[in-house]
Amino acid sequence: MSAQDAMALKRKRQEPNAQQTKTPESVLLSLIKSKGDMGIWKADMKRETNLPEPVVNKALKILQGRNLIKEVVNVKSKGRKHYMATEFQPSKEVTGGSWYADGVLDIEYIRVLRESCLRIVKKMKVATTEGISEFITRNKITKADCTRQQIEEILSSMVLDNEIIEVKSTGLGEYHTIPIGTDCYRATTGMGLGQGARIGAMASIPCGVCPRINQCTPDGIISPKTCIYYEKWLDNLDF
């Protein structure tokens, strides 16, 4: 046998060995990683790899034992086991977003935030989203980090439930520290007689639709003090 034939035979013998390095664990790990932060359902693993269920179960157990993959809860299909590579964090589509904990809607967290926002609005009388968010962060009202977006979502739900109302800052009186036209919130409860009509009228303040609201300042050329529309609106209020 020539040296060339011997080398060819050696290469042929090595090919099966190269295939043998693709163990079920490596095949599944590669597949799971390819799914990124979405993860993959176990049934889809079997379908995409053609591996029998006992082999898949054993490989998953090995990969979890090596801390290479983790099991995650998919809020859209809680009865199905989903797996993800440990270097990824589940997407909002999988977890349900910041209002879910371990795949379950965190009702207690939502309740605490709603009650806190309502107390803050009542305390401030007029509050902005930014002001409420800063108050909650500064006073560490919640153990978990609370984002501005979460506060906005909470306030929007409270407006729909008529616990608070959304108004525009006029830059006067209670609004003097808030830029004109800024969205603000006021409580609908705890008001004295006659206040309901006054606050309800705030929602229709002409500043909200004024095309020059960004140029309006208390002492500027364009100002609530000289605005005929604002003056007419004040005259129609029932104090």
Stockholm file with secondary structure:
# STOCKHOLM 1.0

chainA/1-239         MSAQDAMALKRKRQEPNAQQTKTPESVLLSLIKSKGDMGIWKADMKRETNLPEPVVNKALKILQGRNLIKEVVNVKSKGRKHYMATEFQPSKEVTGGSWYADGVLDIEYIRVLRESCLRIVKKMKVATTEGISEFITRNKITKADCTRQQIEEILSSMVLDNEIIEVKSTGLGEYHTIPIGTDCYRATTGMGLGQGARIGAMASIPCGVCPRINQCTPDGIISPKTCIYYEKWLDNLDF
#=GR chainA/1-239 SS CCHHHHHHHHHHHHHHHHHHTCCHHHHHHHHHHHTGGGCEEHHHHHHHHCCCHHHHHHHHHHHHHTTSEEEECCTTCTTSCEEEETTCCCCHHHHCSTTEETTEECHHHHHHHHHHHHHHHHHHSSBCHHHHHHHHHHTTCSSSCCCHHHHHHHHHHHHHTTSEEEEECCSSGGGTTSCTTCEEEEESSSCCTTHHHHHHHHTTCGGGGCTTGGGCCTTSSSCTTTCHHHHHHHHTCCC
#=GC SS_cons         CCHHHHHHHHHHHHHHHHHHTCCHHHHHHHHHHHTGGGCEEHHHHHHHHCCCHHHHHHHHHHHHHTTSEEEECCTTCTTSCEEEETTCCCCHHHHCSTTEETTEECHHHHHHHHHHHHHHHHHHSSBCHHHHHHHHHHTTCSSSCCCHHHHHHHHHHHHHTTSEEEEECCSSGGGTTSCTTCEEEEESSSCCTTHHHHHHHHTTCGGGGCTTGGGCCTTSSSCTTTCHHHHHHHHTCCC
//
